Amino acid sequence: MKSELIVDVTPQEVAIALTEDDRLMEVNREQRGKDTFAVGNIYYGRVKKVMPALNAVFVDVGHEKEAFLHYLDLGSGFLTTQKYITKLVSDRRRIPEIHKIEHQPDCTKEGQIADYLKVGDTLLVQVTKEPINSKGPRLTAEISITGRNFVLIPFIEKVMVSNKISRNSERGRLKQLVQSIKPHGFGVIVRTVAEDKRVAELDNELRVLVKRWDDCVRTLQHKEPVSLISQELGRTIGIIRDIFSPDFENIHVNDKGVYEEIKQYLDLIAPESSKVVKLYTGEQPIFDKFDITRQMKTGLGRTVGFKKGGYLIMDRTEALFSIDVNSGSKKLYADQEQNAFHFNMLAADEIVHQLRLRDIGGIIVVDFIDMDDKTNQQTLYEHMQKLMSHDRAKHNVLPLSKFGLMQITRQRVRPAVEMNVMETCPTCMGKGKVQSSLFFTDQVVERIEAMVALYGRGLRLHIHPYLYAYVTKGLFNLKRKWAIKYGVRVIENQSIGMLETKFYTKKGEEKIFQEKHEDKACEKQ
């Protein structure tokens, strides 16, 4: 299977698309220039509210909404961690050694959070779920440092090996190896990718993770409460860390800085694969070049088609995500039961793809086409389980109910990917009347002249593909005329509106055109 990563870097965000055999499988977006409270970030927070009825507290970590910490997320070694932090911040001249901290009693599963925390207490916490809708971040007090092969957990001594490593001999080797190289006072979870790795490689990563913890400790020692202590690796590096394999063929990046960052990371974890990172320098937007924009617009709408003419209708509510399966007008079999079974099996493939593509979490309810045959219902259920087994997110799939509904729960750690695939006319702003096309090219010329006067020749003008087809029509077309007269290169861009224009410099810096007067193209009647 051919796997590629396409990274689109803009001043506002970094968008990451994962493709398998050229099919878009995942889309992630990361805002730039601000604290995004990403999963893995570590904060020095302060308790704002204690909620005995929920057995939880709300913690101030700097987000507009207070973060949520449940009692069960304190971790068994919470008291030991608190004792270490108290000692650390009380004496800023030296750092206490973690293995010399006296171990405190573990928190029992039946305890109450009010017995451990009160308003005003400070504690070290880590984000486990990003803010979603009106909810603040979800926290844990059991801090972990994640690497490619290991997860390092301070204040415990256990070594645990991933259940996905099935060979007993390899599990024993890894457990014995990690026991011999890990420092005292730390626990380690061995991840699946560590299977058959050499000792030197594993030892090197463990040292890196311990150093990251030491850096957190030094930062914490000199920080006041409600501070960011450690920021998780960027979303791009995080995805590469979790999914990268020797089967990865290309990682295309359109930004020199992010390109170097990814290359350095691969040099660390897989030096032989660093050549797969490629800097994209083409003028066409990178998502257009690799067909990502089209796949997003066709695959992220409310209605999504699948093979043989069937389609899904997908709706989000506050409580759950609903998916309705439809066969359309096409009938493949005379027998209704066989027809329904066939379309349901095809729909299952697309549903699993959509869950991963949109990163849908929480409760998902699927309304399959009604089937009376119990064997067909069981076959569909087993097929869905098999497809979901490849999903990296934690999930649970239930059999069809008597109403033909299938319930799925899927781990939700960040907001689902959403994209408005409907375009609003930028001239009439959705009122239903647009400017006459006869005047549009005149308006574009005015914009070009104004921008060239400000920034000189050599600008890049991005327009919608429909308009691009119009200005490139004929031998002596408008594109050629504008290039000769104004030095402007016209480039089609699938991600912008029908009558929208965007100007860029040769270096890719966007220049905003300022209207000198109010647009009178649409008149209210």
N, C-alpha and C positions, 0 to 999 in steps of 0.2 A: 504494500500500500504506500502510495506517494503522499508524504505529509509535508506541508509548507506553512510557514508563518509569515503573514504580511503585516508590517507595522507602519501605520500612518501617523506621523508626528506633525501636529500643528501647534501654534502658540497656546491654544486653549486646552487641548487634550491629546492623549496618545490612544489611538484605536488599534486594537490587535485582532486580527482575523486568522483563525486556524482552518486550513483546508486539508481534506483528505481526498486524494484522486480528483483534485480541482473542485470538489464540492465543499461549500462553506459549512463548517461544523460548529464553530464557536466564534462569538464576537465579544470582546471586552473593551470597555472604555475607562480611561483613567484621567481625571481632571489634573491639570498642571497648575502650578503656582499657588496652591493652597493646601492646607492640611485636610486630607480626604478621609481620615479616620478609617484607614484600610485595615483589613483583617491582618493580624500579626503585629500591629503597632502596639508599643508598650507605653503606658502612661503612669505618672505618679498622681493619683487622684485623691479626692476628699469626699467622704460620705456626706450627702445632703439630706437624705430621707431614709428612715428605716420603716419598712412595711411588713410588720409581723404577719398580717393576713396572707401576704404573698410569700413569706419567708425569704425576703429579698431586700436589697437596699438600692437606692439610686445614687450614683456616683458622679461627681462633677469632674470631667476630663477635658473641659474646654469646648465641648460641642454645645450648640444652642439648646439641644434636648439632653437632659441628664441620662447617663448610661445606666443600663440595668445589670445587676449582679445578683444571681440567685444563690441561695445557700449551698446547693449542690455543686456550684462552680467555684467554691472557695478552694477546693482541693484538700486532700487529707493532710498535707504538710503546711497548711495555712499559718498555724501558730508559729512554726519554726521560721517561715519566711518573714512574718511580722517581727519576730525577735531579731532577725538578722538586719532588717531594714532600720529598726529602731537604733540598733547599735551603730549602723553605718552612718546615719544622719546625725547622731549625737556627737560623734568624734570625726570631724572632717579632715583630720591630719593623717589618718591611716585607714586602710581598708581591711576589715576583718577577714580572715580566711574562712571560706565556706564550710570546710570539713571540721572546723573547730567549734562551730556553733552547736550548743547542746540541743539535742532533738527534743521537741515538745510533743505532747500527746496528739494523736491524729484526731481530726474532726470526724465524728460519727455521722452516719447517714441520716439518723433520726433527730439531729440537733436543730436548734433554732438560731437564726442568724443574729437575733438580738443579744444572744449570749456572747457573741464574738465581736460585734461592731456596734458603734453608736454614732450619732451625728457629730461630725467634726473629725472623726478618725481619718488618718491617711493610710493609704495602701498602694501597692504596686499591682496594676491590672493590665490585661492584654485584650485587645478587641478580637472577638470571635465571629461577630456579625456586623457588617457595615450598617449605618443608619438606613432604614427602609421606610419610605412614606413619612408618616408622622412619628415614627419610633426612633429613639436614639440608638447608639451602638449597644450591642450585647457584649458583656465582659466575662472574663474568667480571672481568678486570682492565682491560678496554677500556670506560671509563666513557662513558656517553651521557646526554644530557638530552633527554627526549622532549616535544615540543609537539604541537599539532594539525596544523601544516603542515610542521614540520621535526623532525629529530633532530640535535642538536648533539653533535659528537664532538671533544673537545680533543686536541691534539697531532698532528693530521693536517691536510693541506691540501686534501683531495679534496672535490669537490662531485659527488654522485651523485643521479640522478633516478629515481623509482619507475618500474619497467617497465610498470606499469599505465597510465601516461600515454603514449598511443600516438602522438599527433601529434608529428612531428619538430619542427615550428615551435614548439610549446609547450614541448617539452623543451629546445630551444635557448634560448628566451626565459628560462625559469626558471634554467637553468644559468648563463647570462650575468648575469642579475639577481643571483643569490646570490653569484657571484664578486665582484660589485662592492660588495655591502653587508656581507659577512661579515668579521669581524676576522681578522687574521693569527694563525695558530696553531690555528685551528679548522677542522674538516671539517663538512660538512652533508649529510644525506640529505633530499632533498625528497620528502615524502609525497604520496600520490595526491590528497588533498583540496586541495592547493595549486594544482591546475590552474585556470587562468583567474583566479587571485586578483590583487588590485591590489597595486602596489608598496608603498604605505603600510602595508597590512595585514601583508604579509610582513615588512617591515622592523621593524615594531612587535613582532611575535612574536619575531624573531631577537634583538632587544634584551632582551626578557624572559628568553629562554633563556640568554643570556650573563650576565645579572644573577644567575640561579639558580646558574650555575657559580661566579661570583664569591662568592656567599654560601657555597657549599660550601668554597671555598678559605679564606675567613676563619674558618669553623667549624673546619676541619681544623687550621689553624695553632695553635689553642688547645686542641686535644683530645689526650688520651692515647690510646694504642692500645686497640683493642676498644671502639670508640665508634660510635654512629650519627651520621653526618655530614649526611645529607640524606634526608628521608622523602618517598617518592613521594606524589603526590596521592592522596586517598582513592579507594577503589574506584569510588564513584559518579561522581566527576569524571573518573576514568580511563576509565570506560565511555563517558561523554558525549564526552570528547575523541576517542575512537577511532571511535565509531559515529554521532555526531550528524550529522544532515543537515537541510536545509530541510523534508524530508518529515515530520519529527518533529511530531506534533500536540500531545501533552501530556506533561508530566513531573509526576506527582503525588507530593507529599512530605507526610508527616504530622508533620514536625518543623520548627519555625520556624528554628532555627539552620542546619540542612542546606539548607532552602529558600533562605535568604539566600546561603549559600555557592554553591549552584548558579546562582542568579540573577546573582550577581557574575561568575561564570565565563562565563556566556553573554553578559553585557554586554561582556566582553572579546573573545570569539571570534566572536560573532554577535549584535550588539545588536538587530537586527530580530526575533530569535527569542526574546528573553527573556520575552515574554508567554506562552510555552507552559508556563512553570513555574507550577504551581498548588499552593497550600497546602491540604491536606486536613484538615478539622476535624470530620468526622463521628464519631459515637460507635462505629459498627461498625468493627472492625479493617479497615485499608486493604486487606489482601490478601483479606479476605472480600468487601469491597465490589466489587473489580474481578475477582473470580472466580479469583484466583491460588491460594488455598489448595486449592480443589477440583481445579484442573488439576495442582497438584503432587502431590496424593494419588492421582490417577488416572494420572499420567504418570511417577511416579518409583518405582513398585513393581517387584518382580521380574518380574511378568507385565504386559505392556503390549499392549492391543488396538489393532488398526488396522482399516481399512475392510473390509467384506464378511465380517466374522467371524474374520479371521485374528488371530494374536497372536504376540508376541515373548517369549521367556524370556531374561532378562539376568542373567549371573552374573559376579562379579569374583573373580579369583584373584590370587596374588602376582605372577605373570608376565604375565597378559594379561586382557582383558575378552572374554567369549564371548557371542554372541547367536545364539539358535536360532530359526529362522523356522518357524511352524506355520500351517496353513490352517484348523485347527479342523474341525468336523464338516460344514461347508458345502462343497458342490461346485458350482462355477459352470459347469463345462464337462464334457461326457461324456469328452472326451479328457484323459487324465492329464497329458500334456505341456503342453497349453494351460492347464490348470488350475494347474499348478505355476508356469508362466511368469507368469500373471496375478497370483497371490498374491506371487510374488517381487518383481515390479515395484511392487506396493502396499507391500510390506514395506520396500523400499529408501527410499521417502519417509519412513517413520516412523523407520527406522534413522538416517538423516542428522539428522532432527529430534532424536532422543534423544542423539546424540553431542554436539550443540550444547547441548541443554537441560541435560544432566548434566556437560558439559565433560569428557568422557571423553578421556583421553590414553594414550599408549603404544601397545601392540599390541592390535588388536581383530580377533577372528576371528568371521566370520559364517557360520553353517551354513544356507545356503539350501536350499529344497526341491529335491531332485535333478531335473535336466533332462538329457536325452540330446542334444537338438538343439544343435549348436555355434552356430548363428545366434542362438538364444535366449540362450545363455550370453554371447555377445559383445554382444548388445543390452542385457542386464542390466548388464554391465560398463560400457558406454558411458553408460548411464542413471545409474549410480552416480557415475561421474566427473563428469558434468554437474551432478548435485545437490551434490556435494562442492566444486565450483568456487566456490560462493558462501560457503564456510566461511572465516572469517578466520584460523583456525589453520593452520599448515603441516601438510600431510598427503601421504600417498601411498597409492594404491589399486592393488592387484594383481588380475589376472584370476582367474576361478574356477579352482581346482585340479581335478584329476581326481576328487577326493573331494567336489566341490561346495562347497568352502570358499573364502571370499574373505578375504584378509588386508588390513588397513588399518593404517597407522601415522598417528598424529595427535599434534601437538605437545602436550606436557603441561607446563604452567608452574605449576599449582596443583592442590590435591586436587580430585577429582571431587565434584560435588554429590551428597550422599546424604541420604535422608529415610526414616525409618521410618514407613511408611504403615499399619502395624498398631498398633492401640491396645490397651494393657494396662489392664485394669480397675483403677482406683486403689484400690478397696476390698479386693478379694481378691488383688491383685498377681499375677494370672495363675495362681492356684491352682485356679481353676475354679468358685468359689462367690462370689456377690456378695450384697450386702446387699439385703434385701427392699425393693422400691420404695415400700412403704407407709411406711417409716421415713425415706426420703430427704428428703422435703420438710420433715419435722420437723427433720432435721439441718441443712438449709439455713437454716431460721428461726433455729436456735440460732446459726449462724455470723453471720447478718445482725445479730441482736441484739448479739452480742459486738463486731462491727466498728463498728456504729453507736454503741455505748457508748464506743468508743475514738476514733472519728474524726468522729462526728456524722452528720447526714443528708446526702443528696446523693451517696452512693456509687454506683458503677456495678458491677453484678454480671454477670460474663460466665459463661455456661454453654453446654453442648453443644446443637446444634440440636434433637436429639431431646427433651431436657429442656425446651428453650425452647418446643417445640410443646405439651408437656404443661402448662406453667405459664401458657400463653396461651389454653388451651382454655376456651371459654365466655364469656359476657358479663361475669360477675363472677368473673374468673379470679384466680389467685394473683399474677400479675404486677401487676395493678391493686391488689390488696389490699396487697401489699408496698410499692408506691409510696405509697399513702395512709398506711399505718401507720408505715413506717420511712423514707420518702423515698428508697428505693432504686430505681434504674432497671435493669431486666433487659435484657441484650443477648446475642444469640446469637453464639457464636464457634466457627468450624469447626475451629480448630487445637488445642483442648483436649480432654481425655479425657471419656468418657461421664458420669461422676459427679464430675467435677472442677469446682471453683468458683474464680473469681479476682475480687478486688475492686480497683477503681481509684477514685481521686479524680476530681473534675471536671477537674483539670489533666492527667489521664492517668498519675498516679503510682501504681504498683502497691503495694498493702498486703497483706502476707502474713498469712493467718489461722493462728494458733498453736493446735494441738490441746491441750486441757488434760489429756487422758488417752489411753491407748493404744486404738486402734480394735479393738473386739471383734466386729466384724461377721462376720468369717470365723473359723471354728474348724477346727483340724486334726483329722482323724479317722483 
